[in-house]
Amino acid sequence: MNSTKIKTILYLLIILTATLSVTYMYISYTQIKKSTLKALNTESINKAYSVTKQMSTLNDKMEWEYNKYNNKMFQTLKYAQNYFEKNGRYASVKKLKEELDNNTDGVFYHIYLINNDYVIENTTFNPDMNLDFHVIPEALKVLQKTYNDPDYIDLSSAINDAVTNTYKKYIVQKAKNQDYLIQVSISIKNEQTIQKLINKTSKEIPNLLSTDIYLIFLNNVGDISIDTFYTSEYKKGSKVNELVRQNLYNNFNFVLNKDEKINNKNFKTYISKFIKNSQYEDIYFHKDGKYIHQVIMPFYSYINNRENTIYIISITLDESEAEQEITTMNTIAFTIWILLFILLILSIFIIHTRIIKPIEKLQQHMKSKKIINIKNLNNRDDEINSMGLIYNQLLKDLNREIISNEELLEEFKNFTANTIHQVRTPVSVIKIALEMIETTNKDAVLQIKASLISIEHMYDSLSYALHHDYIKFLKESIDFSALLKQRIELFSTIAIAYDKNIVSLIEENLFINMNKTEAEYLIDNNLSNAIKYGSQTKDIIVKLHKITLDIKLSFESYGDKIQDTKIIFDRYHRVDKDRQGNGIGLHMVDNICKNNNILIKVDYIDEKNQFIYFFEEDVT
């Protein structure tokens, strides 16, 4: 496990503390900002609800007021019918209006003559002159029905006129035996108009910029028709220029266009969904240097229930002052974050110069094993200086110990080398003497041969362990198949002495590029371990064959499963301390494999421990 440097820990702690602080501040700031925006939004919505409530109340009040004149309007229509029947279609509508106004107190009238193309051809109300009712589908339906049925009289509810922003009530009937319609409107003098209500509301809500109201006709077939009830944009001009409808489209398109683009084709579909599913929709945006909050919502009155209609109000509020407060909050938060960042940099600088840098100097001297000049660490009498003094003393003591140990090590290496050299001579003498001995005890001879091979293997192991660090083992092309057979034949004597048999499955003519001594040592050590640690009377299986571009060598022996397949390659580790061995064999095998890019794999399959080695094939 890699240890983490102290400076890394310190820096991480500083960064973690700063991160937690910034995170806490950010969360707190976000919550405060969210609460502020929520309060702002709630206040705006409440203002919109207040306006809609007043509008609804005004509509119901005006409907009740105008219903008082229903009988009067039927009498007025009859009077107008007689007037045009007597004076003709092109009689003065202005004169008729004067006669009607003079006969009634508290109200005034307007006259409209509508031709069979449903266009106003003559009227006392100039803004409606030449109005084509094809642009007002709901009104067109009523006029068509009236035109087709001469006996039918349509009396409307109280309707606000988008041009004058005053209420009107209309009555219409086809002229007697003529192909045009006679329409009369009545308005109450000095009535409570929407404009007056908006002016009053603007005083109560100083940041109210505009108010627009639209009348939605809900048809039975699922389609809708839209007409303007009141808009602050539509104060001049006539209805024929479609100014109001363009304003309506822009108004709703801006607010409702959140998921996909609203166009002329799907505009009415969006309005229908909004009426059915939403209490309100709102959006914030910048316009003309102001921060605008626009809210649209449906509202109802008595008239809507009777005529299957609904009102939609759109109000815009100037929230620039609230935005400025939020901007101030952002500035404060940003300033605090900058100060925290500066504090973080300053803390890191102090820690680096006062702690990390002196420690790194101390480490450099320790690595170079040199005495430290305490003045080079810092000019302060602190713990790091004390560590430097202690290190200097320890280094002096250690140098004395090193000199002493080096002398002892050199003596031990000379002793080991001499001993190994001296072992070789008696082993050779024993081998020659063995060949000269004639005995009928074959088991004794077998045991002596096995012992000799074991001693030779130990000799080779000690010799390799002693010299591999400073002797370069040159590589060559080796017939690995032949070498493996040769080593198996040699160790078969030891296997028989242990009541075991070596079974080999070797593919012919497999070559590798490797030092022969290292290859022999790898094979010998695996055979020796399999003989020593494998189960008694069980076969040892050696396999060598080619797989794709590699050569696979495996040694399989029956026995208990090796629990830790990594520690067995450590120096001086022995799985079974009751058996022979010095614990350096597999460690040297591991080094040989690393030096030659040989992959090692240890498995336990079918009650057999398997040591598997993968070599690169020599194809030269």
C-alpha positions in Angstrom: 0.0 0.0 0.0 1.5 3.4 -1.1 1.8 5.9 1.8 0.5 9.4 1.2 2.9 12.3 1.6 2.4 14.6 4.5 2.3 17.7 2.3 -0.4 16.0 0.2 -2.4 15.3 3.3 -2.0 18.9 4.5 -3.0 20.3 1.1 -5.9 18.0 0.9 -7.1 19.0 4.3 -6.8 22.7 3.4 -8.6 22.1 0.1 -11.2 19.9 1.8 -11.9 22.6 4.5 -12.1 25.3 1.8 -14.4 23.1 -0.3 -16.7 22.4 2.6 -16.8 26.1 3.5 -17.5 27.1 -0.1 -20.1 24.4 -0.5 -21.8 25.4 2.7 -21.8 29.0 1.7 -23.0 28.1 -1.8 -25.8 26.0 -0.5 -26.8 28.7 2.0 -26.6 31.3 -0.7 -28.6 29.2 -3.1 -31.3 28.6 -0.5 -31.5 32.3 0.3 -31.6 33.2 -3.3 -34.2 30.5 -4.0 -36.3 31.7 -1.1 -36.0 35.3 -2.3 -37.0 34.3 -5.8 -39.9 32.2 -4.5 -41.2 35.0 -2.4 -40.8 37.4 -5.4 -42.6 34.9 -7.6 -45.4 34.3 -5.0 -45.9 38.1 -4.6 -46.2 38.5 -8.3 -48.7 35.6 -8.7 -50.7 37.0 -5.8 -50.8 40.4 -7.6 -52.0 38.7 -10.8 -54.7 36.8 -8.8 -55.8 40.2 -7.2 -56.1 41.7 -10.7 -58.1 38.7 -12.0 -60.4 38.8 -9.0 -61.2 42.5 -9.6 -61.7 41.9 -13.3 -64.1 39.0 -12.6 -66.0 41.1 -10.2 -66.2 44.0 -12.6 -67.5 41.7 -15.4 -70.2 40.2 -13.3 -71.2 43.6 -12.1 -71.4 45.1 -15.6 -73.4 42.0 -16.8 -75.9 42.6 -14.1 -76.1 46.3 -14.9 -76.6 45.8 -18.6 -79.2 43.1 -18.1 -81.5 45.8 -16.8 -81.6 47.2 -20.4 -82.6 43.9 -22.2 -86.2 45.0 -22.8 -85.1 48.4 -23.8 -82.7 46.9 -26.4 -85.5 44.9 -28.0 -87.6 48.1 -28.3 -84.5 49.9 -29.7 -84.0 47.2 -32.4 -87.6 47.4 -33.4 -87.3 51.1 -33.7 -84.2 50.8 -35.9 -86.0 48.2 -38.1 -88.9 50.6 -38.7 -86.4 53.4 -39.3 -84.6 51.7 -42.1 -87.8 50.1 -43.5 -89.2 53.6 -43.8 -86.1 55.5 -45.0 -84.2 52.9 -46.8 -80.9 51.1 -46.4 -78.8 54.2 -46.9 -80.6 56.4 -44.4 -78.5 58.4 -42.0 -77.3 56.2 -39.1 -76.1 59.3 -37.3 -79.6 60.7 -37.2 -81.0 57.3 -35.9 -78.3 57.4 -33.1 -79.4 61.0 -32.2 -83.0 59.9 -32.0 -82.2 56.9 -29.8 -79.8 58.8 -27.5 -82.4 61.6 -27.0 -85.1 59.2 -26.0 -83.0 57.5 -23.2 -81.1 58.9 -20.2 -77.9 57.4 -18.8 -77.0 55.3 -21.9 -75.9 55.9 -25.5 -76.2 53.9 -28.7 -74.2 53.0 -31.8 -75.7 51.7 -35.1 -74.0 49.1 -37.4 -75.2 48.0 -40.8 -73.6 44.7 -41.9 -73.8 43.5 -45.5 -74.2 39.9 -46.7 -70.4 39.6 -46.9 -70.4 40.2 -43.1 -68.6 43.5 -43.4 -69.7 46.6 -41.6 -70.6 49.0 -44.4 -72.0 51.8 -42.3 -71.7 52.7 -38.6 -71.7 55.5 -36.1 -68.7 53.9 -34.4 -65.8 54.8 -36.8 -63.2 52.4 -35.5 -65.4 49.5 -36.6 -66.0 50.8 -40.1 -65.2 48.2 -42.8 -64.6 45.5 -40.1 -64.7 42.1 -41.7 -66.2 39.6 -39.2 -64.3 36.7 -40.9 -61.5 37.7 -38.6 -63.8 37.2 -35.6 -65.0 33.6 -36.0 -67.4 33.5 -33.0 -69.1 36.7 -34.0 -69.3 35.5 -37.6 -71.2 32.4 -36.5 -73.8 34.5 -34.7 -74.2 36.8 -37.7 -74.6 33.9 -40.2 -77.2 32.3 -38.0 -79.0 35.7 -37.8 -78.8 36.3 -41.5 -80.2 32.9 -42.4 -83.1 33.2 -40.0 -84.9 36.6 -40.3 -87.0 36.0 -37.2 -83.9 35.3 -35.0 -82.6 38.1 -32.7 -79.3 37.7 -30.9 -78.7 39.6 -27.7 -75.1 39.4 -26.5 -73.7 39.6 -23.0 -71.9 42.7 -21.8 -68.6 42.9 -23.8 -65.7 45.2 -23.4 -64.7 47.0 -26.6 -61.0 46.7 -27.2 -60.7 50.2 -28.8 -62.7 52.3 -26.4 -62.1 50.0 -23.4 -65.8 50.5 -22.5 -68.5 47.8 -22.1 -71.1 47.3 -24.8 -74.2 45.1 -25.2 -75.2 44.2 -28.8 -78.5 43.2 -30.4 -78.7 42.2 -34.1 -81.4 41.1 -36.5 -81.7 40.8 -40.3 -83.4 43.8 -41.9 -86.9 43.1 -42.9 -87.0 41.8 -46.5 -83.4 43.0 -47.0 -80.0 41.3 -47.4 -78.2 43.1 -44.6 -78.1 43.0 -40.8 -79.0 45.8 -38.4 -76.9 45.8 -35.2 -77.4 48.2 -32.2 -75.0 48.5 -29.2 -75.8 50.2 -25.9 -73.3 51.6 -23.5 -73.9 53.0 -20.0 -72.6 56.5 -19.5 -70.0 57.0 -16.7 -69.7 53.3 -16.1 -66.9 51.6 -14.3 -64.6 50.7 -17.2 -61.7 48.3 -17.3 -59.4 51.2 -18.0 -60.5 52.8 -14.8 -59.9 49.6 -13.0 -56.4 49.2 -14.5 -55.6 52.8 -13.5 -56.7 52.0 -10.0 -54.7 48.8 -9.9 -51.6 50.5 -11.2 -51.7 52.8 -8.2 -52.0 49.8 -5.9 -49.3 47.9 -7.8 -46.7 50.5 -8.7 -44.5 48.0 -10.7 -47.4 46.9 -12.9 -46.4 47.7 -16.5 -49.2 46.3 -18.6 -52.4 44.3 -18.5 -53.9 42.4 -21.4 -57.1 40.3 -21.3 -58.3 37.8 -24.0 -61.6 36.1 -24.4 -61.4 32.5 -25.4 -64.4 30.8 -27.0 -64.5 27.1 -26.2 -66.1 25.2 -29.1 -67.7 21.8 -28.8 -65.4 20.3 -31.4 -62.3 20.9 -29.3 -61.1 24.0 -31.3 -61.0 27.5 -29.8 -61.5 31.0 -31.0 -59.7 34.0 -29.5 -60.8 37.6 -29.3 -59.4 40.6 -27.4 -61.2 41.8 -24.3 -58.7 44.4 -23.2 -55.2 45.3 -24.1 -52.9 48.2 -23.2 -51.3 48.0 -26.6 -54.5 48.4 -28.6 -55.6 52.0 -28.0 -55.7 53.4 -31.5 -56.7 52.1 -35.0 -59.4 49.7 -36.0 -60.0 46.0 -35.5 -59.4 45.2 -39.1 -55.6 45.7 -38.8 -55.2 42.5 -36.6 -52.9 44.4 -34.2 -54.5 42.8 -31.2 -54.1 39.2 -32.6 -50.5 39.8 -33.3 -50.0 41.0 -29.7 -51.9 38.0 -28.4 -49.6 35.6 -30.4 -46.4 37.3 -29.2 -47.7 37.4 -25.6 -48.5 33.7 -25.3 -45.6 32.5 -27.6 -43.0 34.1 -25.3 -44.4 32.5 -22.1 -45.6 29.1 -23.3 -42.7 28.4 -25.6 -40.7 26.3 -23.1 -40.6 22.8 -24.6 -41.0 23.3 -28.3 -41.6 26.1 -30.8 -45.1 27.5 -30.9 -46.2 28.5 -34.4 -49.5 29.6 -36.1 -50.6 26.0 -36.6 -50.2 24.7 -33.0 -50.8 28.0 -31.2 -54.4 27.3 -30.4 -53.5 23.7 -29.2 -51.1 25.3 -26.7 -53.8 27.7 -25.5 -56.2 24.7 -25.0 -53.6 22.8 -23.0 -52.9 25.8 -21.0 -56.5 26.3 -20.1 -57.0 22.7 -19.2 -53.8 22.0 -17.3 -52.3 25.2 -15.9 -53.2 27.5 -13.1 -50.7 30.0 -14.5 -47.5 30.3 -16.5 -44.8 32.8 -16.0 -41.4 33.9 -17.3 -38.6 36.4 -16.4 -36.8 38.3 -19.1 -35.0 41.6 -19.8 -36.6 44.2 -22.0 -35.8 47.9 -22.5 -33.4 47.9 -19.6 -35.9 46.4 -17.2 -36.2 42.9 -15.6 -39.7 41.8 -16.5 -41.9 39.2 -14.9 -44.8 38.2 -17.1 -47.6 36.1 -15.8 -50.6 34.7 -17.7 -53.5 32.9 -16.1 -57.2 32.0 -16.8 -60.0 33.4 -14.8 -63.8 33.1 -14.8 -66.9 35.1 -14.3 -70.7 34.6 -14.6 -70.6 35.3 -18.3 -68.1 32.6 -19.0 -70.3 29.8 -17.5 -73.3 30.9 -19.6 -71.5 31.4 -22.9 -68.8 28.6 -22.6 -66.0 31.1 -22.7 -63.0 31.8 -20.5 -60.8 34.9 -19.9 -57.0 34.8 -20.0 -55.1 37.7 -18.4 -51.5 38.6 -19.1 -49.7 41.0 -16.8 -46.1 42.3 -16.9 -44.4 43.5 -13.7 -41.2 45.5 -13.4 -39.0 43.5 -11.0 -35.8 45.5 -11.7 -35.6 46.5 -8.0 -35.8 42.9 -6.9 -33.2 41.9 -9.5 -30.9 44.6 -8.1 -31.2 43.0 -4.7 -30.3 39.6 -6.1 -27.3 41.2 -8.0 -26.1 42.6 -4.7 -26.4 39.2 -3.1 -24.4 37.7 -6.0 -21.7 40.4 -5.6 -21.4 39.7 -1.9 -21.2 36.0 -2.4 -18.6 36.4 -5.2 -16.5 38.7 -3.0 -16.6 36.2 -0.1 -15.5 33.4 -2.5 -12.6 35.5 -3.7 -11.5 36.2 -0.1 -11.7 32.5 0.7 -9.6 31.7 -2.4 -7.0 34.3 -1.3 -7.0 32.8 2.2 -6.6 29.3 0.7 -3.6 30.4 -1.4 -2.1 32.3 1.6 -2.5 29.2 3.8 -0.8 26.9 1.2 2.0 29.4 0.9 2.7 29.6 4.6 2.5 25.8 5.0 4.8 25.3 2.0 7.5 27.8 3.2 7.3 27.0 6.9 6.8 23.3 6.8 6.9 21.5 3.5 10.0 23.2 2.0 12.2 22.6 5.2 11.0 19.0 5.3 11.8 18.5 1.7 15.3 19.8 2.3 15.6 17.4 5.2 14.5 14.6 3.0 17.0 15.5 0.3 19.9 15.3 2.8 18.5 12.0 4.2 18.5 10.5 0.6 22.0 11.7 0.0 23.0 10.5 3.5 24.7 13.8 4.2 25.0 15.9 7.4 22.4 18.7 7.4 23.5 22.3 7.9 20.7 23.4 10.2 20.9 27.0 9.1 19.7 25.9 5.6 16.4 24.6 6.9 15.0 27.8 8.4 16.0 30.5 10.9 13.6 29.4 13.5 14.0 27.2 16.5 11.2 24.8 15.8 10.4 21.0 15.6 11.9 20.7 12.1 15.3 22.0 13.4 15.1 19.5 16.2 14.5 16.8 13.7 17.5 17.9 11.7 19.8 17.7 14.8 18.4 14.2 15.7 19.0 13.1 12.1 22.6 14.3 12.1 23.3 12.3 15.3 21.5 9.2 13.9 23.4 9.5 10.6 26.8 9.5 12.4 25.8 6.4 14.4 24.4 4.7 11.3 27.6 5.4 9.3 29.6 3.7 12.0 27.2 0.7 12.0 27.4 0.5 8.1 31.2 0.4 8.2 31.1 -2.4 10.7 28.4 -4.4 8.9 30.1 -4.0 5.5 33.2 -5.6 7.0 31.1 -8.5 8.4 29.2 -8.9 5.1 32.4 -9.1 3.1 33.7 -11.8 5.4 30.4 -13.7 5.1 30.4 -13.5 1.3 34.0 -14.8 1.2 33.0 -17.6 3.6 29.9 -18.5 1.5 31.8 -18.5 -1.8 34.6 -20.7 -0.4 32.1 -23.0 1.1 30.2 -23.4 -2.2 33.4 -24.0 -4.0 34.5 -26.6 -1.5 31.1 -28.4 -1.7 31.6 -28.9 -5.4 34.8 -31.0 -5.0 33.4 -33.7 -2.6 30.2 -33.9 -4.7 32.3 -34.7 -7.8 34.3 -37.3 -5.8 31.1 -39.0 -4.5 29.8 -39.2 -8.1 32.9 -40.9 -9.4 33.0 -43.2 -6.4 29.4 -44.1 -6.9 30.1 -45.2 -10.5 32.8 -47.5 -9.2 30.7 -49.1 -6.4 29.1 -52.5 -7.2 26.2 -53.3 -5.0 23.1 -55.3 -5.3 21.1 -52.8 -3.1 19.6 -50.8 -6.0 17.5 -48.7 -3.5 20.6 -47.5 -1.7 22.2 -46.5 -5.0 19.0 -44.7 -6.0 18.9 -42.8 -2.8 22.5 -41.8 -3.2 21.9 -40.6 -6.7 18.8 -38.7 -5.6 20.8 -37.1 -2.8 23.6 -36.1 -5.2 21.1 -34.5 -7.6 19.5 -32.6 -4.7 22.9 -31.4 -3.5 23.8 -30.3 -7.0 20.4 -28.5 -7.3 21.1 -26.7 -3.9 24.6 -25.8 -5.1 23.2 -24.3 -8.4 20.6 -22.4 -6.4 23.1 -20.9 -4.0 25.5 -20.1 -6.8 22.8 -18.4 -8.8 21.6 -16.5 -5.8 25.1 -15.3 -5.0 26.1 -14.3 -8.5 23.0 -13.2 -10.4 23.2 -9.6 -9.4 26.5 -8.9 -11.0 26.8 -11.6 -13.7 25.1 -11.0 -17.0 23.3 -14.1 -18.3 23.4 -13.9 -22.1 20.4 -15.1 -24.0 20.4 -17.7 -26.8 18.0 -19.7 -28.9 17.2 -22.9 -26.9 15.4 -26.1 -28.0 13.1 -25.9 -25.0 11.5 -29.2 -25.7 14.8 -31.0 -25.6 16.0 -29.1 -22.5 12.8 -29.9 -20.7 13.1 -33.7 -21.5 16.8 -33.6 -20.3 15.9 -32.0 -16.9 12.9 -34.3 -16.4 15.1 -37.3 -17.0 17.6 -36.0 -14.4 14.9 -35.4 -11.8 13.2 -38.7 -12.4 15.7 -40.3 -10.1 14.7 -38.0 -7.3 11.0 -38.6 -8.0 11.4 -42.4 -7.9 13.2 -42.0 -4.5 10.1 -40.2 -3.3 7.8 -42.9 -4.7 6.6 -40.6 -7.4 6.6 -40.6 -11.2 7.0 -37.7 -13.6 4.6 -37.8 -16.6 5.5 -35.5 -19.5 3.5 -34.3 -22.4 6.0 -32.4 -24.5 5.5 -30.9 -28.0 8.6 -31.3 -30.1 10.8 -28.5 -31.6 9.6 -25.5 -29.5 12.3 -22.9 -29.2 12.7 -19.9 -26.9 15.2 -17.1 -26.6 16.6 -17.3 -23.1 19.8 -17.9 -21.1 20.1 -21.7 -20.7 21.2 -21.6 -17.1 18.2 -19.5 -16.1 15.9 -21.9 -18.1 17.4 -24.9 -16.4 17.0 -23.3 -13.0 13.3 -22.4 -13.7 12.6 -26.1 -14.7 14.7 -27.6 -11.9 13.1 -25.5 -9.2 9.5 -26.4 -10.3 10.4 -30.1 -10.5 12.1 -30.0 -7.1 9.1 -28.3 -5.5 6.6 -30.7 -7.1 8.6 -33.7 -5.8 9.0 -32.2 -2.3 5.5 -30.9 -1.7 3.3 -33.1 -4.0 1.3 -35.9 -2.5 3.0 -39.3 -2.0 2.7 -41.9 -4.8 0.9 -39.3 -7.0 2.2 -38.5 -10.5 3.7 -35.2 -11.4 2.5 -34.0 -14.8 4.6 -31.7 -17.0 3.1 -30.2 -20.2 4.7 -28.2 -22.9 2.8 -27.0 -26.0 2.2 -24.1 -28.2 -0.9 -21.8 -27.9 -1.3 -19.2 -30.6 1.9 -17.1 -30.5 3.1 -18.3 -27.0 4.5 -21.5 -25.5 2.8 -22.8 -22.4 4.7 -24.8 -19.7 2.9 -26.2 -16.8 3.9 -28.3 -13.7 0.9 -30.1 -12.0 1.2 -32.0 -8.7 -1.4 -33.4 -6.3 -1.7 -31.9 -2.9 -3.4 -29.3 -0.6 -4.3 -26.0 -2.2 -1.8 -23.2 -1.9 -3.7 -20.6 0.1 -1.7 -17.5 -0.8 -0.3 -17.7 -4.4 1.6 -14.4 -4.1 3.5 -14.8 -0.9 5.2 -18.0 -2.1 7.4 -16.0 -4.4 8.7 -13.9 -1.5 12.4 -14.5 -0.4 12.8 -17.1 2.3 9.1 -18.0 2.4 8.4 -21.7 2.9 4.9 -23.2 2.7 5.8 -26.2 4.8 8.6 -25.5 7.3 8.8 -29.2 8.2 10.1 -30.1 4.7 13.5 -29.4 3.2 14.1 -26.1 1.3 15.7 -22.7 1.9 12.9 -20.5 0.7 14.8 -18.8 -2.2 13.8 -21.1 -5.1 10.5 -19.5 -6.2 11.8 -16.1 -5.4 14.6 -16.6 -7.9 12.1 -18.1 -10.4 10.0 -14.9 -10.1 13.1 -12.8 -10.8 14.0 -14.9 -13.9 10.4 -14.5 -15.2 10.4 -10.7 -14.7 13.8 -10.4 -16.5 12.6 -12.5 -19.4 8.9 -11.2 -19.7 7.6 -14.6 -18.7 4.0 -14.6 -17.4 3.3 -16.7 -14.3 -0.1 -18.2 -13.3 -0.8 -20.3 -10.3 -4.1 -22.4 -10.2 -5.7 -25.2 -8.3 -7.7 -27.5 -10.5 -8.8 -31.1 -9.9 -6.9 -31.4 -6.6 -3.7 -30.3 -8.3 -1.6 -27.2 -7.8 -0.6 -25.9 -11.2 2.4 -23.6 -11.9 1.9 -22.3 -15.5 4.5 -20.2 -17.4 3.9 -18.5 -20.8 7.0 -17.9 -23.0 7.4 -16.0 -26.2 8.3 -18.4 -29.0 11.6 -17.9 -30.8 10.8 -18.0 -34.5 14.2 -16.8 -35.8 
